[in-house]
């Protein structure tokens, strides 16, 4: 009995275990089915987004801020009338922009340029040698130009693309520079290059506007090369002219120096005349002074001798003797001479 109960209890437990396992399996089956539906929905939404982005990309076109855009239908090839600039634009499917630069561009003619090399041409005839036909020259220059928004459709219709239009601009500008250079003589390229640049710019701008539908903004003549022999001859002529100018200025310096020497000689002559006149006046004044002094001295001596003669009551003979004594005193070294005068004692005791 006990064994039977145990057997029946085990069967019940086994049955319960099988039922629980069945329920878990069913529950797991339901969960796996729900995850598959979510993944399908996510994939569907992603596809819709991708298609939407693709559709929007077909409907919208963009331009850089410094670009012009000319709308073109990719199927029919038709071109719109309007030209837009920069930003995002709703164009619709099968339409896109043909792009052109909206900034100032440069085309260069030189050895370092990838556009074109220097322009080979000739100058006009030399006035001093009309039969020469001008001199061969090589012009290196750069030209700045800018697209005109209202004329971009004409540019596309005439040339097909910006690259083709640029090649046309290079050809037009190069030909016009070559033709315009022949209006000037070789000396003009040495002496008046600003006028040449202004004339070339005027002609190139007119050609680009009329035939290229763009506007030239500026030009720089970077270099003008002549033939070596001609440059050497021009250099020789310039050196000779400069030497002539130097000689002219040197001559002027010599003239000034000679003028200074002449003025210096004239001043020295005036100084000599003034000095001679002053010396003559000085000698004359000194001579008069000596004469006056001598006369004054003699007059004073005469007066004093007269006073002496009167005081001593000497007669002419006695005065003569006195003068002899004075002369003798002047000749003697000691200056002491004793001479007796006749009648001197009588004169001394005279009542006068």
ROTORMI-623338 format. One record per residue: residue in one letter; x, z, y of N, C-alpha, C in turn. Coordinates in pm, whole numbers, padded with zeros to 5 digits, always signed. Layout:
N
aXZYXZYXZY...
END
This chain:
352
x+00084+00000-00120+00000+00000+00000+00087+00000+00125x+00182+00084+00115+00271+00093+00232+00344-00037+00253x+00389-00103+00144+00458-00230+00154+00367-00339+00207x+00244-00335+00167+00145-00433+00214+00120-00418+00361x+00114-00296+00404+00092-00274+00547+00210-00324+00628x+00328-00299+00571+00446-00346+00643+00448-00497+00651x+00408-00565+00538+00408-00710+00536+00306-00765+00634x+00190-00708+00638+00087-00754+00732+00128-00731+00877x+00194-00618+00901+00240-00589+01038+00346-00689+01082x+00437-00730+00987+00541-00827+01020+00481-00961+01053x+00376-01002+00975+00311-01129+01004+00248-01129+01141x+00190-01016+01176+00130-01009+01311+00235-01022+01420x+00350-00959+01397+00456-00967+01498+00510-01109+01511x+00525-01177+01395+00573-01315+01399+00475-01404+01473x+00348-01381+01447+00247-01463+01515+00252-01441+01665x+00270-01319+01706+00277-01289+01850+00400-01352+01913x+00512-01351+01839+00635-01412+01893+00617-01561+01911x+00554-01630+01817+00531-01774+01828+00439-01806+01944x+00339-01727+01966+00248-01752+02077+00319-01736+02213x+00405-01632+02224+00478-01611+02350+00574-01726+02377x+00642-01772+02272+00734-01885+02289+00659-02009+02332x+00537-02031+02277+00458-02147+02317+00418-02142+02462x+00381-02025+02506+00342-02012+02648+00459-02039+02742x+00580-01987+02705+00699-02010+02788+00732-02158+02795x+00716-02225+02678+00747-02368+02676+00653-02446+02765x+00525-02412+02759+00428-02480+02845+00458-02455+02993x+00495-02330+03024+00524-02298+03164+00645-02375+03212x+00747-02384+03127+00866-02459+03164+00835-02606+03182x+00750-02659+03100+00714-02799+03111+00644-02826+03243x+00560-02737+03288+00490-02756+03414+00589-02750+03533x+00687-02661+03530+00783-02650+03640+00869-02775+03651x+00913-02830+03537+00996-02949+03542+00917-03068+03594x+00801-03080+03570+00717-03189+03621+00702-03180+03772x+00690-03066+03836+00677-03047+03980+00803-03085+04053x+00923-03053+04003+01050-03090+04067+01066-03240+04073x+01030-03314+03976+01039-03460+03975+00953-03523+04082x+00836-03466+04104+00748-03519+04209+00809-03498+04347x+00878-03383+04375+00939-03355+04505+01055-03452+04532x+01136-03475+04429+01248-03567+04447+01200-03707+04479x+01093-03749+04417+01037-03882+04444+00988-03893+04588x+00926-03784+04633+00878-03786+04772+00993-03792+04872x+01104-03716+04845+01220-03718+04933+01282-03857+04937x+01295-03919+04820+01353-04053+04815+01266-04154+04890x+01137-04137+04877+01045-04227+04947+01057-04211+05099x+01067-04085+05145+01081-04059+05289+01213-04115+05341x+01323-04098+05262+01452-04153+05302+01449-04304+05313x+01383-04367+05221+01372-04512+05229+01296-04556+05351x+01189-04481+05382+01111-04515+05502+01199-04501+05627x+01280-04392+05629+01367-04372+05747+01470-04484+05759x+01532-04520+05647+01631-04626+05650+01569-04757+05697x+01449-04785+05645+01381-04907+05686+01346-04903+05834x+01307-04783+05881+01272-04769+06023+01395-04792+06111x+01508-04731+06068+01631-04750+06146+01671-04897+06146x+01661-04960+06031+01694-05102+06022+01603-05185+06111x+01473-05150+06110+01377-05223+06192+01406-05202+06341x+01442-05076+06378+01473-05047+06518+01600-05122+06560x+01701-05127+06468+01823-05199+06501+01797-05346+06525x+01695-05400+06455+01659-05539+06478+01586-05557+06610x+01524-05452+06660+01443-05462+06781+01521-05428+06908x+01636-05355+06895+01708-05306+07012+01852-05361+07010x+01898-05403+07127+02036-05446+07145+02099-05367+07260x+02228-05344+07252+02298-05264+07353+02407-05347+07422x+02437-05308+07546+02543-05368+07624+02630-05257+07683x+02759-05284+07695+02848-05190+07762+02815-05187+07912x+02855-05079+07982+02823-05070+08126+02879-05187+08207x+02992-05242+08166+03054-05352+08240+03039-05484+08167x+02919-05507+08114+02889-05633+08047+02756-05688+08095x+02750-05820+08108+02625-05891+08129+02575-05942+07994x+02445-05946+07978+02387-05996+07854+02285-06106+07879x+02298-06215+07804+02204-06327+07811+02135-06334+07675x+02002-06309+07671+01930-06299+07545+01916-06436+07480x+01948-06437+07348+01943-06561+07272+01864-06539+07144x+01776-06632+07112+01700-06628+06988+01786-06688+06877x+01812-06609+06772+01902-06654+06666+01841-06765+06581x+01709-06777+06579+01643-06878+06496+01626-07008+06573x+01563-07000+06690+01537-07121+06769+01655-07162+06856x+01746-07066+06888+01859-07094+06976+01824-07098+07123x+01703-07060+07156+01661-07062+07297+01728-06949+07375x+01743-06970+07504+01809-06874+07594+01710-06829+07699x+01709-06698+07725+01618-06645+07826+01669-06678+07966x+01580-06664+08061+01615-06690+08200+01683-06571+08267x+01653-06451+08218+01701-06329+08282+01836-06286+08224x+01919-06231+08312+02048-06175+08272+02045-06026+08303x+02076-05943+08204+02072-05798+08221+02214-05744+08213x+02227-05618+08256+02360-05556+08257+02352-05415+08201x+02435-05385+08099+02455-05251+08047+02331-05185+07990x+02350-05089+07896+02243-05008+07844+02180-05063+07717x+02070-04997+07675+01995-05037+07556+01870-05114+07600x+01842-05223+07530+01732-05310+07569+01651-05348+07446x+01518-05348+07460+01427-05388+07353+01421-05541+07352x+01477-05599+07246+01486-05745+07239+01392-05807+07136x+01355-05729+07035+01272-05785+06928+01359-05839+06815x+01299-05877+06705+01377-05925+06591+01435-06065+06617x+01546-06090+06550+01614-06220+06554+01659-06259+06696x+01683-06157+06779+01733-06182+06913+01855-06094+06939x+01947-06145+07016+02069-06070+07049+02122-06120+07184x+02221-06049+07233+02278-06083+07363+02407-06164+07346x+02418-06268+07427+02547-06335+07447+02615-06262+07563x+02731-06204+07537+02791-06111+07633+02894-06180+07722x+02894-06137+07851+02990-06184+07950+03042-06062+08027x+03168-06063+08070+03222-05948+08144+03160-05936+08283x+03135-05811+08323+03080-05785+08456+03186-05728+08550x+03309-05730+08508+03419-05679+08591+03503-05795+08642x+03593-05764+08735+03683-05865+08789+03789-05902+08685x+03804-06029+08658+03897-06078+08557+04017-06146+08624x+04126-06161+08549+04248-06223+08600+04294-06333+08506x+04328-06446+08562+04397-06550+08485+04532-06574+08549x+04633-06579+08465+04772-06580+08513+04845-06704+08462x+04924-06762+08552+05008-06876+08519+05153-06831+08535x+05218-06795+08425+05357-06750+08430+05415-06753+08289x+05545-06733+08282+05611-06735+08151+05573-06616+08065x+05536-06505+08126+05502-06385+08050+05355-06379+08014x+05276-06472+08062+05131-06469+08043+05092-06538+07912x+04984-06485+07850+04928-06549+07732+04825-06656+07770x+04791-06666+07898+04694-06767+07940+04760-06905+07944x+04849-06923+08042+04920-07049+08056+05053-07025+08125x+05145-07119+08106+05275-07107+08170+05269-07146+08316x+05383-07142+08385+05386-07181+08527+05337-07324+08547x+05279-07348+08663+05223-07481+08695+05336-07571+08744x+05354-07682+08675+05458-07777+08712+05397-07883+08804x+05451-07895+08924+05396-07990+09020+05508-08032+09115x+05472-08099+09226+05567-08142+09327+05515-08102+09465x+05607-08088+09557+05570-08064+09696+05538-08196+09763x+05494-08188+09888+05478-08308+09968+05613-08363+10010x+05612-08480+10071+05737-08544+10111+05807-08463+10220x+05938-08463+10214+06019-08397+10315+06020-08482+10442x+05985-08427+10560+05985-08507+10683+06120-08572+10712x+06228-08505+10674+06360-08563+10698+06397-08669+10595x+06318-08677+10485+06344-08777+10381+06211-08823+10323x+06135-08904+10399+06000-08944+10354+05998-09018+10222x+06106-09083+10185+06110-09160+10060+06138-09074+09938x+06162-08946+09957+06197-08861+09843+06077-08833+09754x+05955-08836+09810+05836-08807+09730+05818-08661+09696x+05884-08572+09767+05870-08429+09742+05969-08380+09638x+05969-08249+09619+06059-08184+09524+05979-08123+09409x+06030-08131+09285+05961-08066+09174+05969-07914+09187x+05856-07848+09163+05851-07702+09172+05772-07646+09054x+05793-07519+09028+05720-07446+08925+05657-07324+08990x+05523-07316+08989+05450-07210+09058+05397-07109+08957x+05435-06983+08975+05379-06873+08895+05284-06794+08986x+05161-06778+08941+05061-06710+09024+04955-06645+08936x+04874-06561+08999+04762-06496+08931+04640-06507+09020x+04524-06532+08956+04398-06548+09029+04297-06450+08973x+04233-06374+09062+04126-06284+09022+03991-06352+09050x+03902-06343+08953+03770-06405+08968+03664-06313+08908x+03539-06341+08941+03429-06255+08897+03308-06341+08864x+03239-06303+08754+03117-06373+08715+03004-06338+08812x+02920-06435+08841+02802-06414+08926+02681-06401+08833x+02608-06291+08845+02501-06264+08750+02396-06375+08746x+02362-06428+08861+02258-06531+08863+02307-06665+08808x+02438-06682+08793+02493-06808+08746+02540-06803+08601x+02521-06690+08535+02572-06677+08398+02501-06774+08303x+02372-06798+08324+02301-06893+08237+02360-07033+08251x+02399-07071+08375+02463-07201+08394+02598-07206+08323x+02671-07094+08327+02800-07089+08258+02781-07111+08109x+02683-07043+08050+02659-07058+07906+02612-07200+07872x+02521-07252+07952+02469-07386+07924+02578-07492+07942x+02675-07466+08028+02780-07565+08054+02896-07554+07955x+02930-07430+07914+03052-07411+07835+03028-07350+07697x+02913-07286+07676+02879-07235+07544+02919-07092+07516x+03026-07043+07577+03071-06905+07557+03167-06869+07668x+03197-06739+07677+03290-06697+07781+03431-06748+07754x+03475-06748+07628+03609-06796+07596+03624-06943+07633x+03523-07022+07601+03529-07164+07639+03527-07180+07791x+03444-07096+07856+03439-07102+08002+03573-07062+08063x+03640-06963+08005+03769-06920+08058+03873-07032+08050x+03873-07104+07940+03964-07217+07927+03936-07323+08034x+03808-07342+08062+03770-07437+08166+03816-07387+08303x+03803-07257+08329+03848-07200+08457+03998-07220+08473x+04074-07198+08365+04219-07217+08371+04254-07361+08405x+04182-07455+08344+04209-07596+08370+04176-07633+08514x+04061-07588+08562+04020-07620+08699+04116-07560+08802x+04150-07433+08783+04239-07365+08879+04378-07427+08876x+04431-07456+08756+04565-07514+08747+04573-07650+08814x+04472-07735+08792+04473-07867+08855+04464-07856+09007x+04382-07765+09056+04366-07753+09201+04492-07696+09265x+04559-07601+09199+04685-07548+09253+04789-07659+09260x+04796-07741+09154+04891-07852+09152+04863-07952+09264x+04737-07984+09286+04702-08081+09391+04727-08024+09531x+04692-07898+09551+04706-07838+09684+04853-07820+09722x+04939-07792+09624+05081-07774+09654+05142-07899+09715x+05087-08016+09686+05141-08141+09737+05108-08164+09885x+05025-08076+09943+04994-08088+10085+05106-08028+10172x+05201-07958+10112+05301-07885+10189+05441-07939+10158x+05527-07930+10258+05665-07975+10243+05747-07866+10173x+05865-07901+10122+05949-07798+10059+05982-07682+10152x+06005-07713+10280+06039-07606+10375+05924-07507+10392x+05799-07555+10376+05684-07464+10391+05687-07355+10285x+05734-07388+10164+05739-07288+10059+05845-07182+10086x+05937-07212+10178+06037-07114+10218+05993-07035+10340x+05926-07103+10433+05901-07044+10564+05759-06997+10586x+05659-07055+10517+05519-07026+10549+05438-07011+10421x+05483-06925+10332+05417-06911+10202+05279-06846+10213x+05258-06765+10316+05124-06703+10333+05019-06811+10360x+05053-06909+10441+04958-07017+10469+04931-07098+10342x+05031-07118+10259+05012-07191+10134+04919-07114+10042x+04940-06983+10030+04854-06901+09944+04709-06905+09992x+04689-06897+10124+04552-06901+10178+04485-07035+10150x+04559-07145+10164+04503-07277+10137+04471-07296+09989x+04561-07252+09901+04535-07262+09757+04414-07179+09718x+04403-07058+09772+04287-06974+09741+04157-07041+09785x+04158-07101+09904+04038-07168+09954+03996-07282+09860x+04092-07363+09818+04060-07478+09733+04019-07435+09592x+04089-07336+09537+04055-07288+09402+03918-07224+09401x+03887-07145+09502+03755-07081+09508+03644-07185+09516x+03663-07288+09597+03561-07392+09610+03541-07464+09476x+03650-07491+09406+03639-07560+09277+03571-07472+09173x+03608-07343+09167+03547-07254+09068+03398-07232+09096x+03361-07225+09222+03219-07207+09255+03140-07332+09221x+03194-07449+09255+03118-07574+09233+03114-07614+09087x+03223-07595+09014+03231-07648+08878+03235-07540+08770x+03266-07416+08807+03274-07311+08707+03170-07202+08724x+03097-07201+08836+02991-07104+08864+03044-06959+08869x+03171-06942+08906+03229-06810+08927+03294-06808+09066x+03326-06688+09113+03382-06670+09247+03524-06616+09237x+03618-06679+09304+03756-06629+09311+03761-06513+09411x+03830-06406+09372+03838-06287+09456+03973-06271+09526x+04077-06332+09470+04208-06319+09531+04311-06400+09455x+04428-06419+09518+04536-06494+09456+04669-06432+09497x+04766-06431+09405+04901-06384+09434+05000-06491+09388x+05080-06541+09482+05190-06631+09447+05308-06543+09408x+05335-06534+09279+05440-06444+09232+05578-06506+09241x+05586-06637+09219+05718-06700+09216+05703-06850+09234x+05795-06910+09309+05801-07055+09326+05945-07096+09298x+05965-07173+09192+06099-07217+09153+06119-07364+09187x+06229-07393+09254+06269-07530+09281+06376-07572+09180x+06411-07699+09184+06523-07747+09105+06651-07678+09153x+06743-07655+09061+06864-07579+09094+06944-07644+09206x+06961-07776+09201+07039-07845+09304+06972-07832+09441x+06839-07846+09442+06768-07835+09570+06778-07693+09625x+06763-07592+09538+06776-07454+09584+06915-07428+09639x+07017-07484+09571+07154-07464+09622+07172-07530+09758x+07114-07649+09774+07126-07717+09904+07052-07640+10012x+06932-07593+09980+06855-07514+10077+06930-07386+10112x+06988-07323+10008+07064-07200+10034+07182-07229+10125x+07251-07343+10098+07363-07381+10185+07319-07405+10327x+07205-07474+10343+07154-07499+10478+07118-07368+10548x+07053-07279+10473+07016-07151+10533+07138-07069+10571x+07239-07072+10484+07361-06999+10516+07427-07057+10642x+07429-07193+10651+07486-07256+10771+07408-07219+10896x+07275-07219+10884+07192-07183+10999+07216-07037+11039x+07224-06950+10937+07250-06811+10969+07387-06792+11032x+07487-06869+10981+07620-06860+11040+07618-06911+11183x+07538-07015+11207+07524-07066+11343+07464-06960+11434x+07362-06890+11382+07303-06782+11461+07404-06671+11486x+07483-06640+11382+07585-06536+11399+07686-06578+11504x+07729-06705+11498+07824-06754+11597+07764-06752+11738x+07634-06785+11745+07567-06782+11876+07568-06640+11933x+07533-06543+11846+07532-06404+11893+07674-06356+11925x+07771-06403+11845+07909-06366+11873+07955-06424+12007x+07910-06546+12036+07942-06607+12165+07879-06527+12279x+07756-06483+12257+07692-06401+12359+07766-06269+12379x+07815-06213+12265+07893-06089+12277+08021-06114+12357x+08086-06228+12329+08207-06260+12404+08178-06281+12552x+08064-06346+12582+08026-06364+12722+08006-06229+12790x+07939-06140+12720+07918-06007+12778+08052-05936+12798x+08142-05949+12697+08273-05885+12708+08351-05943+12826x+08348-06076+12842+08417-06138+12954+08356-06095+13087x+08222-06086+13088+08156-06039+13212+08201-05899+13246x+08213-05815+13141+08260-05678+13164+08402-05678+13219x+08487-05766+13162+08625-05774+13210+08630-05823+13354x+08546-05923+13387+08542-05973+13526+08498-05862+13621x+08392-05792+13583+08344-05682+13667+08450-05573+13679x+08519-05548+13569+08624-05447+13571+08736-05489+13666x+08776-05619+13661+08881-05669+13751+08837-05662+13897x+08707-05701+13918+08655-05693+14054+08657-05550+14105x+08618-05457+14021+08618-05317+14062+08760-05267+14086x+08853-05311+13997+08993-05272+14018+09047-05328+14150x+09007-05454+14183+09051-05513+14309+08994-05435+14428x+08866-05400+14416+08804-05321+14523+08873-05186+14536x+08903-05125+14420+08970-04995+14423+09109-05010+14487x+09180-05120+14451+09313-05142+14509+09304-05164+14659x+09202-05243+14701+09184-05266+14845+09153-05136+14919x+09065-05058+14856+09030-04931+14920+09152-04840+14927x+09229-04836+14814+09349-04751+14812+09452-04799+14914x+09471-04932+14921+09567-04986+15018+09523-04955+15160x+09393-04974+15185+09342-04942+15318+09359-04795+15351x+09330-04710+15251+09346-04567+15273+09493-04532+15296x+09582-04596+15218+09726-04569+15235+09774-04614+15373x+09725-04734+15416+09763-04783+15549+09711-04691+15658x+09585-04650+15642+09530-04558+15741+09606-04427+15742x+09642-04381+15619+09716-04255+15611+09850-04266+15681x+09925-04378+15655+10054-04395+15718+10041-04409+15871x+09936-04480+15912+09915-04497+16056+09884-04364+16123x+09799-04285+16052+09764-04154+16108+09888-04065+16114x+09970-04069+16006+10092-03988+16004+10191-04033+16111x+10199-04166+16129+10290-04217+16233+10246-04173+16371x+10114-04183+16393+10065-04138+16525+10088-03988+16542x+10064-03914+16429+10084-03769+16439+10230-03737+16468x+10324-03807+16401+10466-03784+16426+10504-03822+16570x+10445-03937+16612+10473-03979+16749+10423-03877+16848x+10298-03834+16829+10242-03734+16921+10320-03604+16915x+10360-03568+16791+10439-03444+16778+10574-03458+16849x+10637-03577+16831+10764-03601+16896+10750-03598+17048x+10644-03668+17094+10622-03670+17240+10594-03531+17292x+10515-03457+17218+10483-03320+17260+10608-03233+17262x+10688-03254+17154+10810-03175+17146+10905-03210+17260x+10922-03341+17288+11011-03384+17395+10958-03337+17530x+10825-03349+17542+10768-03303+17670+10788-03154+17690x+10772-03080+17579+10791-02934+17587+10937-02902+17619x+11031-02978+17551+11173-02956+17580+11203-02986+17726x+11148-03098+17773+11174-03134+17913+11123-03026+18007x+11005-02975+17974+10947-02869+18060+11033-02744+18056x+11075-02707+17935+11155-02584+17922+11294-02600+17985x+11355-02722+17965+11485-02744+18029+11471-02742+18183x+11359-02795+18229+11338-02791+18375+11324-02647+18423x+11250-02569+18341+11236-02428+18377+11372-02357+18371x+11452-02392+18263+11584-02332+18252+11675-02371+18370x+11673-02498+18408+11754-02545+18520+11712-02476+18649x+11580-02458+18661+11531-02393+18782+11568-02245+18783x+11561-02183+18665+11591-02040+18659+11738-02013+18683x+11823-02103+18630+11967-02084+18644+12022-02156+18766x+11939-02232+18832+11979-02307+18951+12099-02396+18919x+12081-02472+18815+12187-02563+18773+12158-02700+18831x+12267-02765+18865+12250-02902+18914+12260-02998+18799x+12257-03122+18827+12256-03225+18722+12385-03223+18642x+12499-03201+18713+12627-03200+18643+12632-03083+18546x+12585-02971+18592+12585-02852+18507+12492-02870+18386x+12380-02930+18406+12286-02954+18296+12348-03048+18196x+12423-03144+18250+12491-03236+18160+12592-03162+18074x+12669-03070+18138+12763-02989+18063+12689-02903+17959x+12574-02854+17996+12496-02769+17905+12454-02847+17781x+12410-02969+17806+12368-03052+17692+12486-03084+17601x+12606-03100+17664+12723-03124+17582+12752-03003+17495x+12741-02887+17556+12762-02764+17479+12663-02755+17363x+12538-02787+17388+12434-02783+17281+12470-02881+17172x+12521-02997+17212+12559-03095+17111+12673-03044+17027x+12772-02980+17095+12885-02925+17022+12839-02813+16929x+12749-02731+16975+12698-02624+16890+12628-02680+16766x+12561-02792+16782+12495-02853+16666+12591-02909+16566x+12715-02950+16617+12813-03009+16526+12897-02904+16456x+12922-02785+16518+13005-02682+16460+12931-02612+16347x+13008-02580+16244+12948-02514+16128+12902-02374+16163x+12984-02303+16238+12948-02165+16272+12840-02159+16377x+12832-02263+16458+12733-02265+16565+12770-02176+16681x+12895-02128+16685+12938-02041+16794+13047-02113+16874x+13013-02147+17001+13108-02216+17090+13102-02144+17225x+13217-02113+17277+13223-02050+17410+13281-02151+17506x+13205-02182+17601+13247-02283+17698+13225-02223+17837x+13318-02236+17922+13302-02187+18057+13247-02293+18148x+13157-02251+18230+13099-02344+18324+13150-02308+18464x+13192-02403+18534+13240-02374+18670+13123-02330+18759x+13150-02225+18834+13052-02174+18929+12941-02096+18865x+12950-02060+18730+12844-01991+18663+12827-01849+18712x+12951-01785+18756+12942-01651+18805+12874-01648+18943x+12905-01752+19017+12840-01757+19148+12689-01768+19135x+12652-01847+19034+12506-01863+19011+12445-01733+18964x+12526-01654+18892+12469-01529+18836+12448-01426+18947x+12536-01427+19054+12524-01325+19158+12444-01378+19276x+12392-01492+19258+12315-01549+19367+12194-01463+19393x+12158-01451+19523+12042-01369+19554+11914-01425+19495x+11914-01557+19460+11794-01613+19396+11785-01568+19254
END
